[in-house]
Amino acid sequence: MHDPVPRLPSLLEAVLSVGTDLELRATLQHIVDAAAELTEARYAALDMTDPGRDGLTGIRTAERPEPPEPPEPPESTESPKPPELPELPELVVPIHVDDEVFGDLRLAGKRDGPFTDEDEQLVRVLATQAGIAIGNARLYETARQRERWIEGAAAVTTALLSGESAADALMTVAERARRLAEASAGVILQPTEDGGMEIVTASTLDDPGDIVGVVIEPGSPVLEQLLGGEPVFIDDTATDPRMTTRVRHRFGPSMMLPLQAGGRLLGTLALPRRRGGRPYTAVERLLATQFASQAALALVHAEAQHSRERLAVYEDRDRIARDLHDLVVQRLFATGMMLESTQRRSAGTGDTDKDVHAMLGHAVDELQSTVQEVRTAIFALQQPPADAPITFRGKVLREAAGAGAVLGFQPSTRFTGAVENRLAEPVAGRLLTALRRALTAASRRAGASRVEITVDVTAPLPDGRPGVRLTVFDDGGAGNGHAEGGGAEGGAGTTVTWQSPL
């Protein structure tokens, strides 16, 4: 056995390098790279025992080198047999995290010959330190995920209790959950009268119009669990026999979580990822389930708040009715008596026509004033107690707030021009879809600390037509923006530009 002391500095450097990053994927890559450099292997890989737990696949340094070709066989009159390729020598060292095997560190293709006992000793020391670094990275990643989900749940609670309508409240839950879970869709299902469940709200990066209204028919194997308030975790929606909807072929891993509070089932929150997407980890499933419980509680509180506000409206209507009785009816009665008195006086006292005309004019003025008050009271009574529909500005600000729950800071938003008057459907809907995509992309870029959103309805298109321009800038990474219906800019950070005729 060789003395590993001459290579001790390299070992110390490798051990230090694996703990320089708290992000799990980066830590694993450091481990693989350090092992390859320490042993002078052309190929290194880390094959995880349970990739689904951390949502990662195997980590590698490079393609596996080809084994040397065998020598050509001597000429013979007999039929040649296919040559057997020699196996490439490997060094395999397990990595333990706590008391379980995290995976195997595989090394192959040593440049100057076979692996030695010294190589194995060095890699085992590195593997021991790697297990500690992986454990720390797992704890850090779990803490970050938990923080994001807690902030998202708090943002949902704040939004729901700020007075949103029932439809907007469900959309808020679906959007925030989709962003936090990095899902391709956030879907709310509610029970139907015939015992099925129907998608009533959907948040996607694309147009969700063909998803809303999809029904899980009664008798579906998954319905018993959903209506019973149980979470359902699916590895592949497209192939799971329990799933029967017409849109199932689009999706892969999925979570279906009960929105339940106080024993009352409000619906189900479904978070499917694209087909072939990364499976949900155990931590993600736990955090999403807790988020759904918190969101359900916030929905119940928001509903109670709306009920109190509705009661206040009804009480106000009672007051208006009392005002009508106490003020308007009394005034009408007094005016009638005034006209009756005028009639008697004009018939029995001989008052001049001028006096009678003045009194009748006063009576007419009183009647007109009374009619106006009655009309005002009736208009107030006709107003529905529901909130006014959310404005376009409000929808943009809601998208920005949703992105802020994932980014960890709130994007800045600026409007130029009369956006409410000049921007109408379907342009407004397409702009919101483009904004949603841009914010999702910004949240995935590392190092983003600033996001700026600008909606300008005064910017003409290149052909001179009036148009609207959406610009989303973030300082995460360096790259060129993309455009949909418009141009793009590059530079420090990323700028996404979308524009459309008004």
Rosetta blueprint (number, residue, H / E / L):
1 M L
2 H L
3 D L
4 P L
5 V H
6 P H
7 R H
8 L H
9 P H
10 S H
11 L H
12 L H
13 E H
14 A H
15 V H
16 L H
17 S H
18 V L
19 G L
20 T L
21 D L
22 L L
23 E L
24 L H
25 R H
26 A H
27 T H
28 L H
29 Q H
30 H H
31 I H
32 V H
33 D H
34 A H
35 A H
36 A H
37 E H
38 L H
39 T H
40 E L
41 A E
42 R E
43 Y E
44 A E
45 A E
46 L E
47 D E
48 M E
49 T L
50 D L
51 P H
52 G H
53 R H
54 D H
55 G L
56 L L
57 T L
58 G L
59 I E
60 R E
61 T L
62 A L
63 E L
64 R L
65 P L
66 E L
67 P L
68 P L
69 E L
70 P L
71 P L
72 E L
73 P L
74 P L
75 E L
76 S L
77 T L
78 E L
79 S L
80 P L
81 K L
82 P L
83 P L
84 E L
85 L L
86 P L
87 E L
88 L L
89 P L
90 E E
91 L E
92 V E
93 V E
94 P E
95 I E
96 H E
97 V E
98 D L
99 D L
100 E E
101 V E
102 F E
103 G E
104 D E
105 L E
106 R E
107 L E
108 A E
109 G E
110 K E
111 R L
112 D L
113 G L
114 P L
115 F L
116 T L
117 D H
118 E H
119 D H
120 E H
121 Q H
122 L H
123 V H
124 R H
125 V H
126 L H
127 A H
128 T H
129 Q H
130 A H
131 G H
132 I H
133 A H
134 I H
135 G H
136 N H
137 A H
138 R H
139 L H
140 Y H
141 E H
142 T H
143 A H
144 R H
145 Q H
146 R H
147 E H
148 R H
149 W H
150 I H
151 E H
152 G H
153 A H
154 A H
155 A H
156 V H
157 T H
158 T H
159 A H
160 L H
161 L L
162 S L
163 G L
164 E L
165 S L
166 A H
167 A H
168 D H
169 A H
170 L H
171 M H
172 T H
173 V H
174 A H
175 E H
176 R H
177 A H
178 R H
179 R H
180 L H
181 A H
182 E L
183 A L
184 S L
185 A E
186 G E
187 V E
188 I E
189 L E
190 Q E
191 P E
192 T L
193 E L
194 D L
195 G L
196 G L
197 M E
198 E E
199 I E
200 V E
201 T E
202 A E
203 S E
204 T E
205 L L
206 D L
207 D L
208 P L
209 G L
210 D L
211 I L
212 V L
213 G L
214 V L
215 V E
216 I E
217 E L
218 P L
219 G L
220 S L
221 P L
222 V L
223 L H
224 E H
225 Q H
226 L H
227 L H
228 G L
229 G L
230 E L
231 P L
232 V E
233 F E
234 I E
235 D L
236 D L
237 T L
238 A L
239 T L
240 D L
241 P L
242 R L
243 M L
244 T L
245 T L
246 R L
247 V L
248 R H
249 H H
250 R H
251 F E
252 G E
253 P E
254 S E
255 M E
256 M E
257 L E
258 P E
259 L E
260 Q E
261 A E
262 G L
263 G L
264 R E
265 L E
266 L E
267 G E
268 T E
269 L E
270 A E
271 L E
272 P E
273 R E
274 R E
275 R L
276 G L
277 G L
278 R L
279 P L
280 Y L
281 T L
282 A H
283 V H
284 E H
285 R H
286 L H
287 L H
288 A H
289 T H
290 Q H
291 F H
292 A H
293 S H
294 Q H
295 A H
296 A H
297 L H
298 A H
299 L H
300 V H
301 H H
302 A H
303 E H
304 A H
305 Q H
306 H H
307 S H
308 R H
309 E H
310 R H
311 L H
312 A H
313 V H
314 Y H
315 E H
316 D H
317 R H
318 D H
319 R H
320 I H
321 A H
322 R H
323 D H
324 L H
325 H H
326 D H
327 L H
328 V H
329 V H
330 Q H
331 R H
332 L H
333 F H
334 A H
335 T H
336 G H
337 M H
338 M H
339 L H
340 E H
341 S H
342 T H
343 Q H
344 R H
345 R H
346 S H
347 A H
348 G H
349 T L
350 G L
351 D L
352 T L
353 D H
354 K H
355 D H
356 V H
357 H H
358 A H
359 M H
360 L H
361 G H
362 H H
363 A H
364 V H
365 D H
366 E H
367 L H
368 Q H
369 S H
370 T H
371 V H
372 Q H
373 E H
374 V H
375 R H
376 T H
377 A H
378 I H
379 F H
380 A H
381 L H
382 Q H
383 Q L
384 P L
385 P L
386 A L
387 D L
388 A L
389 P L
390 I L
391 T L
392 F H
393 R H
394 G H
395 K H
396 V H
397 L H
398 R H
399 E H
400 A H
401 A H
402 G H
403 A H
404 G H
405 A H
406 V H
407 L H
408 G L
409 F L
410 Q L
411 P L
412 S E
413 T E
414 R E
415 F E
416 T E
417 G L
418 A L
419 V H
420 E H
421 N H
422 R H
423 L L
424 A L
425 E L
426 P L
427 V H
428 A H
429 G H
430 R H
431 L H
432 L H
433 T H
434 A H
435 L H
436 R H
437 R H
438 A H
439 L H
440 T H
441 A H
442 A H
443 S H
444 R H
445 R L
446 A L
447 G L
448 A L
449 S L
450 R L
451 V E
452 E E
453 I E
454 T E
455 V E
456 D E
457 V L
458 T L
459 A L
460 P E
461 L L
462 P L
463 D L
464 G L
465 R L
466 P E
467 G E
468 V E
469 R E
470 L E
471 T E
472 V E
473 F E
474 D E
475 D E
476 G E
477 G E
478 A E
479 G L
480 N L
481 G L
482 H L
483 A E
484 E E
485 G L
486 G L
487 G L
488 A L
489 E E
490 G L
491 G L
492 A E
493 G E
494 T E
495 T E
496 V E
497 T E
498 W E
499 Q E
500 S E
501 P E
502 L L
